[in-house]
Amino acid sequence: MLRSRGYEVLATNWLLVRSIDGPAARELAAGIRLGAYDPARAHEVHELVEDAFSTFRSRRKSFEEWGQLTVERPSFLPAVSTLAYAGDELVGAVLALDLPDSREGYVEQLAVRADQRNKGIARAMLDQTCAEFARLGRDSCILWTHSGTGALAMYEHLGMHVRRSTTVWRHA
């Protein structure tokens, strides 16, 4: 009906969920290691995330804007968030938030540096973050993604499934 009235899909958003069945240790590529969020590396995390998201965002967020939306939020969980390194270089990040009064852990951002993708880093970071959520008594991890990222298939490959979706339409 909307198409017949001149509307087209602008984006589809998906809320994805993954049950936490316990720690799922995975072998990492040689030279890759994981660690908890390190506030001393906040500027590097910001750059990594903005670089990874630049292919589908119309503008980069400043460090201050990004910080207010992520690591400076009262709900940010640094001990649950996971960073990935190749040697001493930051190559991936998962930023986690607390959802008060919820049995779910929320992944605010997941990013892997472009030259380090397809090495299992995203899966390992998500596994680590979900294991940390499990230690806090959470039953599942959730996150949102949208059609502009092209990441739905990757998240499904990482064991997540769509709980619900929303579609944003615009008049053509």
N, C-alpha and C positions, 0 to 999 in steps of 0.2 A: 504494500500500500504506500509506504513512504517513497519508494523508488518511483512509483507512478505519479507522485506529486513533486518530483524534481529533487528528491533528497538522495544523498549517497553516503556510504559508510566512511566516516572519518577515521575511526579506530575501534577496535574491540579490545576490551580489558578482561583479563582472567585472574580470578583468585585461585591460586594453586595451593594444594595441601599435600603434606607427606607425613604419614604416621611415623612416630619414633618407636622403633622396635628394639632399641638398644644400640650401643656403639657398633658401627660397621666400619672397622679399620680397613683401609684400602692402601695398597702399595702405591707410593708416589713415584713419579719419574725421578731418575737419578738427579741429585743436586737440589731437589725441591724439599722445603721443610715448612711446617705450619707453626704458627704461634698465635697467642692471644693479641688483641688490639694493643698497640703501643702508642700512647698519646704523643710521644716524641716524633712519631712518623705521620702525624695528622695531615701535614701539607702534602706528603707523598701519596697518602691514601686519597686525598681530594683530587690530585692530578690524575691518578690512576683511574678513579671512577669517572671523572669528567672526560678523559680520553676515551674510555670504553663506551661511554654513553653518547659521545659526540656524533656518532653516525646517525642517530635518530632524534637528537634534540636540536632545537633551532638556535639555542644559545648555551654558553657555558655558565655555570654558576660561579660566583666569586667564592673564595674560601670562606668568607664570613657568612654568606647566604647558605652555602652547603653545610657549614658547621651548625648553624641554627636548626637546620632540618634533620641533622643526623647526630653527630657526636656531642653536641652541646644540649641535646634534649634531656630532660630529667629521666626519660624512659630508656635512654641508651644503655646497653649492657656491654661494657668493654670486655669483661671476662668471658662472655659468650661469643663475642665477635671474633672472627678468625682472619688472620693475615697469612699470605703465602709468600715465600721468598725463594729465589734462585740465587744461591750464595747469599749476599747481603742485599740484593736488589729486590724491591717489592714487586711482585708479579700478580697478586690477587688479593681481594678483600671481600669479606662478608660482614656487613654491619647489622647487628641485631638489636631489636627493641623489646622491652617488656610490655606485655598487654595485661594491665592489672585485671584481676578477677577473671582470668582466662586460663584455660589448660593448654593454650597454644603459644608457641614462640613465633615472633614475627621477624622475618628477614626484610630489612628496609632496602638494602642494596647488596648486590652480588656482582662483582666485576673481576675479569681476568684480562691482563695485558694481552693485546692482540697477538703478539709473537709467541705467547705461551699457551694459547688455546689448544684444545684437543689433546691435552696431556693428562687429563684426569684431575686437574687442579680444582675446577669448580665443584666436582663431586666430592673430593676430599675435604674442601672447605665446608661445603654444606653438611657432609657427614659429621665433621668436627663440631660445627655450630649446633646441629641437632642433638648430638651427644651431650653438649653443655646444657641445652634446654632440658634434656631428660634429667640431668642432675638437679635441675630446679623444679622437677616434678611436672614438666610439660609433656603432653601426649603426642603433639604434632608440631610441625613447622609450617608456617604459611608465608606466602608472598604474593604480590601483584606483579603482573607483567602486561604488556600490551602489544598489539599487532605491529607497531612500528619498530619494535626491538628485534623481531624475528627469533625470539628466544623460547617460544612455547615448546617447540620440539626438544630443545636441549633440556628444559626443566622436566618434561615428561620422561626423557631418557634418564634423568637423575632420580626417578622414582616418584615424582609429583604427579598429581592429577587435578583436573579442573573441578573445583567445587561449584563455581558459578561464573558467569560472564556478564558483561554489560557492553552495549554497543552505543557509540556516539555517532550521531548522524549530523550532516550539515546540508544546507540547501545548496545545490550545485549552481 
